[in-house]
Amino acid sequence: KFMDRYSRMKEAGLVGEQGPVLTELRPSGSALLEGHPVDVVSEGAFIAKGELVRVISVQGSRVVVRRVEKLPKEAAK
């Protein structure tokens, strides 16, 4: 029971974390978060391997991610 509670607390702490997609999200797959592969689900959109995602919510063991949009080079200046 302690490990279940620990896992839930750790997953909740993932909100806001960013990492690369390890497998294509169609909409589920995995991403590298805090140095570990984590099973994730996109908001519904396909996300290619290597894209950067951010965790937007954790619902039980379901970790929901959104693609991190790249700023146009002009906006980054």
Salt bridges, closest charged atoms under 4 A:
GLU24 OE1 - ARG26 NH2 2.66
GLU34 OE1 - LYS10 NZ 2.86
GLU43 OE1 - ARG66 NE 2.80
